[in-house]
């Protein structure tokens, strides 16, 4: 468990906000690190299976983030937009449109996430993705 979620107290909103922000920050730092020419040259020297393990870990992390966003999209779908008779974020009439405008998703991707959110109502992201391969 992450120290951020262990340190958060109160409602679920506080640790969710802290972990979401932390995830965004970490996922912004990795491309910056990889763009460093010194790091790029050093990647070839990483021994054995370590580099492929990083690939698998990053892909598993992305999968978990997508699953979590899908669960949250389901809640947005159930509580906002057309189903609640009010715009999402004060302007978007549908959840798919919200994802297009706010998250920059294509029409097809936005509709697919909304469909998955509806189909997966009641399941959890943790049940869909393997644990971290790096230990």
N, C-alpha and C positions, 0 to 999 in steps of 0.2 A: 504494500500500500504506500502511496505517496505521502511524504511528510506534509504536503499542503492540505490534503484531505484530513489527515490526522489532527492538524492544528486548527481546523475550522470547526466552529461551534454554532449552534443555533439551527436554523432551518436548512433544508437541502439547497436553498438558493445560494448561500454563501460558499460552500465548498464547490458547487457546480460552477459558479462564476470564477472562483480562484483557479480551479483546474482547467477550465476552458481557456482562460487567459494564459496560463502557464503552457498549455499545449500549443497555443498560437505562437508564443514567444520561442519555444523550443523548435517548432517547425519553421520559424523564420531564421533561426540561427544556423541550422544545418546547411541550407543552401549557401549562406554567407561563408561558412567554414569551407565548404567544398569549392567555392569560387576562388579561394586564396590560392595563388599559384604555387606557393610552398607546400600547401597541403595536397594539392592535386598531384604534385611530383612524388610526394611521400606515400600516396595511396598504393602505388605499385609495390611498395616494400612491406605492406601489411602481410604478416605470415599466414600460411595455410588457409584454413576455412574461415578466418575471422571476417574478411571482407564479404563473402557470401552470407555469413550470419547477420551482418549489418543490413544487407539488402532485405533479407527475410524479416528481420525485426522492423525495419521501416515500413515494409508493405503490410505487416500485421498491425502495426500502429495505425496506419492509414485506414485499414479495414475496420478497426475498432472505432476510430473517429467517425467514419462514415456510418457505422451502425448506430453510434450514439446520436449523431445528427439526425438519423432517420427516426429514432425513437422520439427525439424532441420535436421533429417535424410532425409526427403523429399527434402530439399534444397541441401544437400550434393549429393543426388541421381541425382538431376536435373543439378547440376553444376560441378560434378566431375565424375571420373571413366569412365566407358564405354560410357556414354552419352556425355561426354565432350572430350573423346579420350585422357585422361591423368590420371595417377594414383592418388588415394586419399592419402594424406599424403606422396606423393612421392613414394609409393610402392604398394598399394592395388588396384587391377584392378577393383573390384566391391565394391559397398556400403556394401553388405552383408559380403564380406571378410574383409573389413575395420572394421565392427562391431565385427566380430569374433576375429580378431587380436588385435585391440586396446581396445575394451570394454570387451573382454573375453566371449562373448556370444557363445552359441552353434550354430551350423549351422542352426538348425530349428528356434531358437529364432531370429537370425539375419535376416533370410529370412522373418519371420513373421513381424518384424518391418519394413523392406523395403516394404513389401506388404501393410501394414497399412499406411505407409507414402505415397505411391502412391495413395491408395484409399481415403485418407483424405486430399489430396492437396486442399488448400484453406480454410480449417477449422482451428479454433484456439483451443489451449489446454484449455483455460478458459471456452469454451462452452461445454466441455466434463466432467467436474468434479464439484461436489458441493462445496459450500463455506466451510470454516473452521468451524467445529462443536464446537470448543472451543471459547468462547467469553469472 
